[in-house]
Structures are given as structure tokens and as C-alpha cells.
Amino acid sequence: MNMFSVLIALSPIIAVLVAIFLFQQPIVRAGWIGCLTVIWITLSPSSFHQPFSKLEDSIIKGGLTTSVVAYVLFFGILLFHLLQEKGVMKSFTAYLAQTVKDPIRQALILAVCLSPLIESASGFGLGAIFILPIMISLQFTPLKAVLVSLTSLMAVPWGALATGTVIGSHLVHMPLNQLGTDSAILSIPLFIYYTFLIGYLADGWNGIQRRWGEMLCVSGTLSGAIWLFSHISVEIAGIFGALTALCVEMAWIHVSTRKRKANRSTDLQTLSSLWLGLSPYFLLILLLLLTRMVPKVQNILLSVGVIEIPDISFALPVFYSPGFYLFLICLYTIWIFQIRWSTIQTSMIHTYQRWQPVILSTFLFVTMAEIMSQSGMIAILSQVATKTLGQAFWVISPVIGGLGGFLTGSNTGSNSMFIQLQVQTAQQLCLSTSLIAAVQNTSSSHLTMVHPARIALGISMGQLKEKENEVLAKMSWVGIGTLLILITELFVVMMR
């Protein structure tokens, strides 16, 4: 192994970094640059040369792997837009304005319950986009609203029905439930960390002193429910965890607050419309639970309507995939709310505009990773990391995953770039591959909240152009805190 081969193996990743940081290119263009770089290397006479047939197989495999994400993500985003068009946001704003006056409780409902719920079902940071205008309408300052909404993106490992985690498990041939539950365990301290940050942003230290028990209860419920349901179905764990946390917070408010009788009928009317707006998510949970917990139903769905390509070990059970049930829920939403065709068309246009760049960038990064793996580039990088760092590799493992999340803004993209590298390095060092895979999945997911494009979107929606540097600096500290917590967790595990 010589230094030139190492530099060649690193060049696709370097090309992506240079495109994003030096030339400030969008993620899709950076994906094209990285993908074309690795194709050029493998077609050139070098130690990584591959025949065109092998290259073609990697591209096809990348496309088929991406199709699993595309199927789920399209209908997840469509459901979000359909509900937004029907005024679910307005129902939440009205309810919170009438019944919840405490800013920390408002932040808990929106940022620790509602945003993770929407993120788990739809992905793409839509939870933050959804709650930001609500927070501003509830008299939070634009700066606080932007920071809270970005920090609320804590459920990304389970975003879009855990598509990024699914991709990661496929790439390293690891059981999905194991990766999901391990990621949930690593995320428990992070959920508490984010919840207390959100509380501090909402009402300062006085608010934390007043509501610390409630904050601990809600964040503990969220993390505990996600961990529990990751054993059953990783895809719905985020949705169920967020709904459970929402129910606990609403119950806490109901028990601790005495409502006036004069307002009770108005509150009940608002609350009923609120739960009607959430009914698609409840129905989605029921359908997914039925298909994952009833063996006969599960076996039928895994054997009927399956698209299989044995040569590249690809299988897509169309009627078992969460995408099919999101499609059914979209039909239910259209029916229950009597949504007009013009509204459906508008929602589909908005959905495609968000879906297309995500899927294209996912395809490019997954394909780049497949080609790098097939040509031996990842193996070379893994050997270098092993020789250079030895057993201390675990210290930088969260940094590698976090870098991927920061660069791509996508758990799927980050896992595509780095999870194989991390797992292969762990194998050579005799470290726990399941632990390192979970660290990669967790760090890359949570660092997407610091992704420049997401911060720029928040700044734009909050009209904070003059405070752009302040937002970037504060969110960077949130990201550094995330990495320090993960490194501390790993230190505790390694010292056992």
C-alpha cells in the first residue's frame, strides 16, 4: 500500500468536500462531482480499475437501493403537504394559543413531540419547517424560533420511516432492528440534551428550574418509546415515540392545569379538530403494527408482490414496504378531509420539488459508495485508519459520522459515504461492528441539524439574514456538544 493509492482512494470524498466548502456547491452538484470522480478513477488504468460491467452493476445496485428510499419518501412528503393544506398547522397554533401559555410547554409540544412526529413520518427536515412559523406566531423571537426548530431535528435516525437507517443496515448487512435499537440507546442522552437546550432557549434557566421534571419526563418518554418500538419495527419507532411523548405532555398539562368551565367547550372543539388532523399518523401506526406483529400477515406480504433481482441480492416487497401504507394513508387523508383535486395537484407539485433533489443526491452518494466498495477504495482507507489510529479509532468514529451528516444534510447520504468504511475498520481492529455502525448512524443523523442548507432555510424563514453568523455559531456549538456526548458514551463502553 503506497501513499498515492491512499490519495486516489480519498479523492472522491475530497472532491465532495471541496465542492461543498470551497466552491459552496449544492449537495446534488457535489454528489455528481463525487460520483463522476469515482467513475473516472475506476475506468482509468490504476489499482482500482474495474471493467465496465462491474461499474454498471454498482450503478444499477445504487439505483435499486435508492428506489427503496424513493418509494417511502415521496408519499411521506405528500402526506405532510396534504395535512398542511388542510390547516393542521392552524389547529395547533389555535390550540396552543388558547390552552398553553407557558413557553417551555409550548416548546415541548412543538419541538420535542410534534417536530419528531413529522420528521419520522416525512423526513427532509419538514418537522422544523412546520413548527418554525407556529413558534413565531406564538410570540417567540425569530432567533429563538429558528434555533429551537433546528434543534428539534432529533429524530432523524427514524426520519421518513427510518429510510437512512434502512440504507445503512443494507450497506453493512446488519439486522435493521439491531441498528435501530443500538441507535436509540446512544440517542437517550442526546434527547435529554436537546430537550434541555430547547427549554433554555424557550424560557432561560428560570424556565428549566420550573419545568425540569416535566422536561425529563417527556424526553425520557420519547427515547424510551423509540427504543421499545425499535425492537418491533424501526420504521414506526419514531412516530410512536413522538406520539407517546405528546400524549404524556398533554396528560401532564391536563393534570397540572385547572381549566375554566367557560373555556372547556371551546378547548374540546379545538382539541377534537387537532386529533382529527393527527388521525392519519395514528392509522399509519396501526397498519404498520398489523403488518409487523401478526406473523401470518407479515409472511403473506413478504411473499406477494416482491420485486426481486437475485444477481445483486435486491428485493423490494411492495406491499410490505412502509411506502405502500403511506400511499394508503394519503388516500385516507384525501377522503376524510374531502381534499379537492386542485389542492392535490398543488401538494404533488410541492412534494416533487422536495423529493427530486433528495432522491437524486441519495442515488449519487449511494452509487459512489457502492463503486468505492466494489473497487477496493474503502478497504484501503480502512487499512490506513487501522494502522494510523489503532484501538483509538473509536474516538474519531462519531466525528466521521458527524462530518457526513454535516456535509450532506442526510443520514442516507452520510451512511452511503461512510458506514462501510467505519464497519470495515472496526472489523480489522476487532471492535464491535454493531456499536460502530450505530455510532455512525447516530452521529450522522443528529449532525444534519447543523447542515448549512438547513440553517440557511431556517434563517430565510425567520428573516434573520443579519444574524446568519450568530445562528451558525450557536448551532455549531450544539453539534460539538452532540459529538462530545457520543465520545463520552463510547469512552464508558470501552472502559467496561
Buried (B, 14 or more C-beta within 10 A) or exposed (E): EEEEBBEBBBBBBEBBBBBBEEEEBEBBBBBBBBBBBBBEBBBEEBBBEBEEEBBEBBBBBBBBBBBBBBBBBBBBBBBBBBBBBBBBBBBBBBBBBEBBEBBBBBBBBBBBBBBBBBBBBBBBBBBBBBBBBBBBBBEBEBBBBBBBBBBBBBBBBBBBBBBBBBBBBBBBEBEBBBBBBBBBBBBBBBBBBBBBBBBBBBBEEEBBEBBBEBBEBBBBBBBBBBBBBBEBBBBBBBBBBBBBBBEBBBEBBEEEEEEEEEEEEEBEEBBEBBEBBBBBBBBBBEBBBEBBEEEEEBEBBBEEBEEEEEEEEBEBBEBBBBBBBBBBBBEBBBEBBEBEEEBBEBBBEBBEEBBEBBBBBBBBBBBBBBBBBBBBBBBBBBBBBBEEBEEEBBEBBBBBBBBBBBBBBBBBBBBBBBBBBBBBBBBBBEBBBBBBBBBBBBBBBBBBBBBBBBBBBBBEBBEBEEBEEBBBEBBEEBBEBBBEBBBEBBEEEBEE
